């Protein structure tokens, strides 16, 4: 028993979990299996919780506490059989695998019937799905206000979940807060800095999402290091031939996929099912990049926008993600923007630039355009006979260069280069501020924002 207690204490310390309780209370707690199970659960899933906070703004402490509570530290039948750690039901939009068990659904006769729950390939996918469930635009009327709360205020988030109707238990906020404070889970919300505890130093989280994720109702795989198509097939249990069929950029089984690149595990869609209808092209993006981002077949995306599959649309152009073909052609990179302002300079028939001379009503002095032969006479006006020996145009005299007086230091202009960020789908002020090393308040002040609401395509100043 002493060995068991000592092992449990080491496990808690290795997680950086506070153990401020009295020794008597602590002994009573570690002698139950639930505390050890909870500590193991935190150790296993804290990184994905921090990555999801970075990506979506859902506090890591809240996600871990909900996972502990909803899945019984990963031991519930739903978590073990369906990798569903948050009790998310199928809903009308779910097209993936399902798992049925009795919960709280009744038929017309008042009898308890089995409910449909979403089944995930792994637990990490469940953590990602939990974030997407909360920030689903169709549910913004219920959960949208949560993302206007301070992401490190776990108490406000716990109460907000109850108020939104996520859980019917009136004590739900107390249960979450109790777990967060018992295990010091709020330390994982401070992911922008290295957090020190008496026993452990947490490393900054990685920005890259790994594992099996989902977009546009299509599953895809991302790895944090280069990996071959054959190795991906082994990991995700999908044949190489299917991976080559689903992904236009994959040609052979020994081909290496770069870290962060998406490999789709299902057929991509013909059209985007999300709320965005257009995508604004970012610098360096080509049509293939956009097709990968939205899980769209490259051939269908190209036809919808009347482009070739290898096209490079110009930065700032809009690419249509669903619906009929576009009416106006999409401008390609390097093509002149027809809406750009032009400098119309009047020229004569011989190509010389015309300059009006208010003192001469008979002739029109001209200046030759660079690269043209200079005529020896001026161009006469149509209704006036040409004059002889017209006055030559006086040479242009440039003012002398301005120099600093002796003894005065040379001033260097201040670098006032500004930098902007174009908001993409799913981004939050919190994630953007972290990306550029700013606080949320500093980012809002730079852009004179009074709230936390931003929109897709909005340009935010970050420097």
C-alpha positions as CSV (number, residue, x, y, z in Angstrom):
1,X,0.0,0.0,0.0
2,X,2.8,2.4,0.8
3,X,4.4,1.7,-2.6
4,X,1.0,2.3,-4.2
5,X,0.7,5.7,-2.5
6,X,4.3,6.7,-3.3
7,X,3.8,5.8,-7.0
8,X,0.6,7.9,-7.1
9,X,2.3,10.9,-5.6
10,X,5.1,10.7,-8.2
11,X,2.6,10.5,-10.9
12,X,0.8,13.6,-9.7
13,X,4.1,15.4,-9.3
14,X,5.2,14.5,-12.9
15,X,2.1,16.3,-14.2
16,X,2.7,19.4,-12.3
17,X,-0.5,18.9,-10.4
18,X,-0.8,20.8,-7.2
19,X,-0.9,18.8,-4.0
20,X,-1.8,21.4,-1.5
21,X,-4.3,19.3,0.5
22,X,-3.4,18.0,3.9
23,X,-1.6,14.7,4.1
24,X,-4.6,13.0,5.6
25,X,-6.9,14.1,2.8
26,X,-4.3,13.3,0.2
27,X,-3.8,9.7,1.5
28,X,-7.6,9.2,1.4
29,X,-7.7,10.4,-2.2
30,X,-4.8,8.5,-3.7
31,X,-6.0,5.2,-2.2
32,X,-9.0,5.3,-4.7
33,X,-8.3,4.3,-8.2
34,X,-10.2,7.3,-9.7
35,X,-7.4,9.8,-8.8
36,X,-4.7,7.7,-10.5
37,X,-7.0,7.2,-13.5
38,X,-7.6,11.0,-13.7
39,X,-3.9,11.8,-13.4
40,X,-3.1,9.3,-16.2
41,X,-5.8,10.8,-18.4
42,X,-4.5,14.4,-17.9
43,X,-0.9,13.2,-18.8
44,X,-2.2,11.5,-21.9
45,X,-4.4,14.2,-23.4
46,X,-3.0,17.5,-22.1
47,X,-1.0,18.2,-25.3
48,X,-4.0,17.8,-27.6
49,X,-6.0,20.0,-25.3
50,X,-3.4,22.7,-25.5
51,X,-3.1,22.4,-29.3
52,X,-6.9,22.8,-29.6
53,X,-6.8,25.9,-27.4
54,X,-4.2,27.3,-29.7
55,X,-6.2,26.5,-32.7
56,X,-9.8,27.4,-31.6
57,X,-9.6,29.3,-28.3
58,X,-11.4,26.6,-26.2
59,X,-9.6,26.6,-22.9
60,X,-7.4,23.5,-22.4
61,X,-8.5,23.3,-18.7
62,X,-12.2,23.2,-19.7
63,X,-11.6,20.6,-22.4
64,X,-9.6,18.3,-20.0
65,X,-12.2,18.8,-17.2
66,X,-15.0,17.9,-19.5
67,X,-13.2,14.9,-20.9
68,X,-12.5,13.7,-17.3
69,X,-16.1,14.1,-16.4
70,X,-17.9,13.0,-19.5
71,X,-15.7,9.9,-20.2
72,X,-15.0,8.9,-16.6
73,X,-11.3,9.4,-17.3
74,X,-11.6,7.5,-20.5
75,X,-13.1,4.4,-18.9
76,X,-16.7,4.9,-20.0
77,X,-18.2,2.4,-22.5
78,X,-18.7,5.2,-25.1
79,X,-15.0,6.3,-24.8
80,X,-13.7,2.8,-25.0
81,X,-15.9,1.6,-27.8
82,X,-16.4,4.7,-29.9
83,X,-13.5,7.0,-28.9
84,X,-16.2,9.5,-28.0
85,X,-14.9,11.4,-24.9
86,X,-17.5,14.2,-24.8
87,X,-20.8,12.4,-25.4
88,X,-21.5,14.1,-28.7
89,X,-24.5,12.6,-30.5
90,X,-24.9,12.0,-34.2
91,X,-27.2,14.8,-35.2
92,X,-28.6,15.2,-38.7
93,X,-25.3,16.3,-40.3
94,X,-23.2,13.4,-39.2
95,X,-22.1,10.9,-42.0
96,X,-19.4,9.0,-40.1
97,X,-19.4,5.8,-38.1
98,X,-22.0,5.6,-35.3
99,X,-22.4,3.9,-31.9
100,X,-25.8,3.2,-30.2
101,X,-26.4,3.0,-26.5
102,X,-29.2,4.0,-24.1
103,X,-28.9,7.6,-22.8
104,X,-31.9,10.0,-22.5
105,X,-33.9,9.4,-25.7
106,X,-37.5,8.0,-25.4
107,X,-39.9,6.8,-28.1
108,X,-43.6,7.9,-28.4
109,X,-44.6,5.3,-25.8
110,X,-42.2,6.8,-23.3
111,X,-39.8,3.9,-23.4
112,X,-36.1,4.5,-23.3
113,X,-34.5,3.8,-26.7
114,X,-30.8,3.7,-27.8
115,X,-29.3,7.0,-28.8
116,X,-27.0,7.5,-31.7
117,X,-23.5,8.7,-30.8
118,X,-20.6,9.7,-33.1
119,X,-17.8,7.2,-33.3
120,X,-14.2,8.4,-33.9
121,X,-11.1,6.7,-35.2
122,X,-9.1,7.8,-32.2
123,X,-9.5,9.8,-29.0
124,X,-7.6,12.8,-30.4
125,X,-10.2,13.1,-33.2
126,X,-12.8,13.3,-30.4
127,X,-11.0,16.3,-28.8
128,X,-10.9,18.1,-32.2
129,X,-14.6,17.3,-32.8
130,X,-15.5,18.8,-29.4
131,X,-14.0,22.1,-30.4
132,X,-15.8,22.1,-33.8
133,X,-19.0,21.2,-32.0
134,X,-18.8,24.3,-29.8
135,X,-17.9,26.7,-32.6
136,X,-20.2,25.3,-35.3
137,X,-21.8,28.4,-37.0
138,X,-25.2,26.6,-36.9
139,X,-24.9,26.5,-33.0
140,X,-23.6,30.1,-32.6
141,X,-26.9,31.2,-31.1
142,X,-26.1,28.8,-28.2
143,X,-22.3,28.7,-27.9
144,X,-21.1,31.8,-29.8
145,X,-20.9,34.0,-26.7
146,X,-18.4,31.6,-25.1
147,X,-15.7,32.7,-27.6
148,X,-16.2,36.3,-26.4
149,X,-15.1,35.3,-22.9
150,X,-11.5,35.6,-21.7
151,X,-10.0,32.2,-22.8
152,X,-8.1,31.9,-19.5
153,X,-11.2,32.5,-17.3
154,X,-12.2,28.9,-16.7
155,X,-14.8,29.8,-14.2
156,X,-16.7,32.0,-16.7
157,X,-16.4,29.2,-19.3
158,X,-17.7,26.6,-16.8
159,X,-20.7,28.7,-16.0
160,X,-21.2,29.6,-19.7
161,X,-21.5,25.9,-20.6
162,X,-24.3,25.4,-18.1
163,X,-26.1,28.6,-19.3
164,X,-25.8,27.5,-22.9
165,X,-27.6,24.2,-22.2
166,X,-24.6,22.0,-22.8
167,X,-25.4,20.1,-19.6
168,X,-28.6,19.9,-17.6
169,X,-27.0,19.3,-14.3
170,X,-27.1,22.6,-12.3
171,X,-23.9,21.6,-10.5
172,X,-22.0,21.1,-13.8
173,X,-19.9,24.3,-13.4
174,X,-19.0,23.3,-9.8
175,X,-17.9,19.9,-11.0
176,X,-15.7,21.3,-13.8
177,X,-14.1,24.0,-11.5
178,X,-13.5,21.4,-8.8
179,X,-11.5,19.2,-11.3
180,X,-9.6,22.2,-12.7
181,X,-8.5,23.5,-9.3
182,X,-7.9,20.0,-7.9
183,X,-5.4,19.2,-10.6
184,X,-4.3,22.7,-11.4
185,X,-5.5,22.3,-15.0
186,X,-5.5,26.0,-15.6
187,X,-1.7,25.9,-15.9
188,X,-2.3,24.4,-19.4
189,X,-4.2,27.5,-20.4
190,X,-1.0,29.6,-20.1
191,X,0.5,27.9,-23.1
192,X,2.2,31.0,-24.5
193,X,4.9,30.8,-21.9
194,X,6.8,28.1,-20.1
195,X,5.0,27.4,-16.9
196,X,7.0,26.2,-14.0
197,X,5.8,24.2,-11.1
198,X,7.8,22.8,-8.1
199,X,8.2,19.5,-10.0
200,X,7.9,20.0,-13.7
201,X,8.5,22.5,-16.5
202,X,5.9,22.5,-19.3
203,X,7.2,23.1,-22.8
204,X,5.5,25.5,-25.3
205,X,2.9,23.6,-27.3
206,X,3.4,22.8,-31.0
207,X,1.2,24.7,-33.5
208,X,0.9,21.7,-35.9
209,X,-2.2,19.5,-35.6
210,X,-1.4,15.8,-35.9
211,X,-3.4,12.7,-36.3
212,X,-6.8,12.1,-38.0
213,X,-8.8,15.3,-38.3
214,X,-11.9,16.3,-40.3
215,X,-13.1,19.1,-42.6
216,X,-16.0,19.4,-45.0
217,X,-17.2,16.0,-43.6
218,X,-14.0,14.3,-44.9
219,X,-11.4,12.7,-42.7
220,X,-7.7,13.5,-43.3
221,X,-4.3,12.6,-41.8
222,X,-1.6,15.0,-40.8
223,X,1.9,14.1,-39.4
224,X,4.4,16.3,-37.7
225,X,7.4,14.8,-39.7
226,X,7.9,13.6,-43.3
227,X,6.3,10.2,-43.8
228,X,5.8,7.9,-46.8
229,X,2.4,7.1,-48.3
230,X,2.9,3.4,-47.4
231,X,3.5,4.2,-43.7
232,X,0.4,6.4,-43.6
233,X,-1.6,3.5,-45.1
234,X,-0.4,1.3,-42.2
235,X,-1.3,3.8,-39.5
236,X,-4.8,4.8,-40.7
237,X,-5.8,1.3,-42.0
238,X,-6.6,2.6,-45.5
239,X,-5.1,0.9,-48.6
240,X,-2.3,2.7,-50.6
241,X,-4.4,2.5,-53.8
242,X,-7.3,4.4,-52.1
243,X,-4.9,7.1,-50.7
244,X,-3.5,7.5,-54.3
245,X,-7.1,7.7,-55.6
246,X,-8.3,10.3,-53.0
247,X,-5.3,12.7,-53.3
248,X,-4.3,14.4,-56.5
249,X,-0.8,15.1,-55.2
250,X,0.1,11.5,-54.4
251,X,1.5,9.3,-57.2
252,X,3.3,6.3,-55.7
253,X,3.5,4.4,-52.4
254,X,7.1,5.3,-51.6
255,X,6.4,9.0,-52.1
256,X,7.2,11.2,-49.0
257,X,4.5,13.5,-47.6
258,X,5.9,16.7,-45.9
259,X,5.1,17.5,-42.3
260,X,1.8,19.3,-42.0
261,X,0.5,18.2,-45.4
262,X,-3.0,16.7,-45.5
263,X,-3.6,13.2,-46.8
264,X,-7.3,12.6,-47.3
265,X,-8.7,9.2,-46.1
266,X,-12.0,9.5,-48.0
267,X,-13.1,11.0,-51.4
268,X,-13.0,14.8,-51.3
269,X,-16.3,16.6,-52.0
270,X,-17.5,18.3,-55.2
271,X,-18.5,21.4,-53.2
272,X,-17.9,22.9,-49.8
273,X,-20.5,22.3,-47.2
274,X,-19.4,24.9,-44.7
275,X,-20.8,28.5,-44.5
276,X,-18.1,30.1,-46.6
277,X,-19.1,30.4,-50.3
278,X,-15.8,32.0,-51.5
279,X,-12.2,31.8,-50.5
280,X,-9.9,34.9,-50.7
281,X,-6.6,33.9,-52.2
282,X,-3.7,34.4,-49.8
283,X,-0.1,35.2,-51.0
284,X,1.6,32.1,-52.4
285,X,-1.6,30.0,-52.6
286,X,-2.4,28.0,-55.8
287,X,-5.6,26.2,-56.7
288,X,-4.3,22.9,-55.4
289,X,-3.7,24.4,-52.0
290,X,-7.2,25.7,-51.8
291,X,-8.7,22.4,-52.9
292,X,-6.7,20.7,-50.1
293,X,-7.7,23.3,-47.5
294,X,-11.5,22.7,-48.1
295,X,-11.4,19.0,-49.0
296,X,-12.6,19.7,-52.6
297,X,-11.8,17.7,-55.7
298,X,-9.3,19.8,-57.7
299,X,-11.0,19.1,-61.0
300,X,-14.4,20.3,-59.8
301,X,-12.9,23.4,-58.1
302,X,-11.1,24.3,-61.4
303,X,-14.2,23.9,-63.5
304,X,-16.4,26.0,-61.1
305,X,-13.9,28.9,-61.4
306,X,-13.1,28.4,-65.2
307,X,-9.4,27.7,-64.4
308,X,-6.8,25.1,-65.2
309,X,-6.0,22.6,-62.4
310,X,-2.4,24.0,-62.2
311,X,-3.6,27.7,-62.1
312,X,-2.1,30.2,-59.7
313,X,-4.9,32.7,-59.0
314,X,-3.7,36.2,-58.0
315,X,-3.6,37.3,-54.4
316,X,-6.9,38.8,-53.3
317,X,-9.0,37.1,-55.9
318,X,-12.1,35.2,-54.8
319,X,-12.4,31.4,-55.5
320,X,-15.9,30.0,-55.6
321,X,-16.3,27.0,-53.3
322,X,-19.8,25.8,-54.2
323,X,-22.6,26.5,-56.7
324,X,-22.6,27.3,-60.4
325,X,-19.6,28.4,-62.5
326,X,-18.3,32.0,-62.1
327,X,-19.3,34.5,-64.7
328,X,-16.2,36.7,-64.6
329,X,-12.8,35.2,-65.2
330,X,-10.5,34.9,-62.2
331,X,-7.3,37.0,-62.5
332,X,-4.1,34.9,-62.5
333,X,-0.8,35.8,-60.7
334,X,1.2,38.2,-62.9
335,X,-1.8,39.4,-64.9
336,X,-2.5,43.1,-64.8
337,X,-5.4,44.1,-62.6
338,X,-8.0,45.8,-64.8
339,X,-9.3,47.8,-61.8
340,X,-5.9,49.2,-61.0
341,X,-5.5,53.0,-61.5
342,X,-3.7,54.0,-64.7
343,X,-1.7,57.1,-65.6
344,X,-3.2,58.3,-68.9
345,X,-0.6,60.7,-70.6
346,X,-1.7,62.4,-73.9
347,X,0.5,61.6,-76.8
348,X,0.7,62.7,-80.4
349,X,0.5,60.6,-83.6
350,X,4.3,60.2,-83.5
351,X,4.3,58.9,-79.9
352,X,5.5,62.1,-78.3
353,X,4.0,63.2,-75.0
354,X,2.0,66.4,-75.4
355,X,2.5,69.3,-73.0
356,X,0.2,72.4,-73.1
357,X,1.9,75.8,-73.4
358,X,-0.5,78.5,-72.2
359,X,1.6,81.3,-73.8
360,X,1.5,79.8,-77.3
361,X,-1.9,79.5,-79.1
362,X,-0.3,78.4,-82.4
363,X,1.9,75.5,-81.5
364,X,1.8,72.5,-79.2
365,X,5.2,71.9,-77.7
366,X,6.0,68.2,-77.2
367,X,8.4,66.1,-75.2
368,X,9.6,62.8,-76.9
369,X,8.6,59.5,-75.3
370,X,11.7,57.5,-74.3
371,X,12.9,55.3,-77.1
372,X,11.4,57.3,-80.0
373,X,13.2,59.4,-82.6
374,X,13.2,63.1,-81.9
375,X,11.8,65.1,-84.9
376,X,13.5,68.3,-85.8
377,X,10.3,70.4,-85.9
378,X,7.3,70.7,-83.6
379,X,3.9,69.2,-84.4
380,X,1.6,71.9,-85.9
381,X,-2.0,72.2,-84.9
382,X,-4.4,71.1,-87.6
383,X,-5.9,74.6,-88.3
384,X,-2.8,76.7,-87.9
385,X,0.2,76.9,-90.3
386,X,3.4,75.7,-88.8
387,X,5.6,78.4,-87.3
388,X,9.3,78.7,-88.0
389,X,12.0,78.5,-85.5
390,X,9.8,77.7,-82.5
391,X,11.3,78.5,-79.2
392,X,13.0,75.5,-77.7
393,X,11.8,74.0,-74.5
394,X,14.0,75.2,-71.7
395,X,16.1,72.5,-70.0
396,X,14.8,71.2,-66.7
397,X,17.1,72.4,-63.9
398,X,17.1,70.1,-60.8
399,X,17.5,71.8,-57.4
400,X,20.8,71.0,-55.5
401,X,20.7,67.9,-53.2
402,X,19.9,68.8,-49.6
403,X,22.7,67.9,-47.2
404,X,22.9,68.1,-43.5
405,X,24.8,71.2,-42.2
406,X,28.3,70.5,-40.9
407,X,28.2,69.0,-37.4
408,X,24.6,67.9,-37.7
409,X,24.0,64.1,-37.4
410,X,22.5,62.2,-40.4
411,X,19.0,61.1,-39.7
412,X,17.7,57.7,-40.8
413,X,14.0,57.5,-41.6
414,X,12.2,55.3,-39.1
415,X,11.0,52.0,-40.3
416,X,7.2,52.3,-40.3
417,X,6.5,49.1,-42.2
418,X,3.1,47.8,-41.2
419,X,2.1,44.1,-41.3
420,X,-1.4,42.8,-41.8
421,X,-3.1,39.4,-41.4
422,X,-6.1,38.2,-43.4
423,X,-8.6,36.3,-41.2
424,X,-9.2,32.7,-42.3
425,X,-12.1,30.4,-41.4
426,X,-12.1,29.3,-37.8
427,X,-9.4,31.8,-36.6
428,X,-9.9,33.7,-33.3
429,X,-8.3,36.9,-31.9
430,X,-6.6,34.7,-29.3
431,X,-5.0,32.4,-32.0
432,X,-3.9,35.3,-34.2
433,X,-2.4,37.2,-31.2
434,X,-0.4,34.1,-30.2
435,X,0.8,33.7,-33.8
436,X,2.4,37.2,-33.9
437,X,3.5,37.4,-30.3
438,X,0.8,39.9,-29.2
439,X,-1.7,40.0,-26.4
440,X,-5.4,40.0,-27.4
441,X,-5.7,43.6,-25.9
442,X,-2.7,44.8,-28.0
443,X,-4.2,43.3,-31.2
444,X,-7.5,44.9,-30.5
445,X,-5.9,48.3,-29.8
446,X,-3.9,48.1,-33.0
447,X,-7.2,47.6,-34.9
448,X,-9.4,49.8,-32.7
449,X,-11.7,46.8,-31.9
450,X,-14.2,47.1,-29.1
451,X,-15.2,43.5,-29.1
452,X,-13.8,40.0,-29.9
453,X,-15.9,39.4,-33.1
454,X,-13.9,39.1,-36.4
455,X,-15.0,38.0,-39.9
456,X,-13.4,35.9,-42.6
457,X,-11.3,38.0,-45.0
458,X,-10.9,40.9,-42.5
459,X,-7.5,42.5,-42.5
460,X,-6.0,42.9,-39.1
461,X,-2.9,45.0,-38.4
462,X,-0.4,42.9,-36.4
463,X,2.6,45.3,-36.5
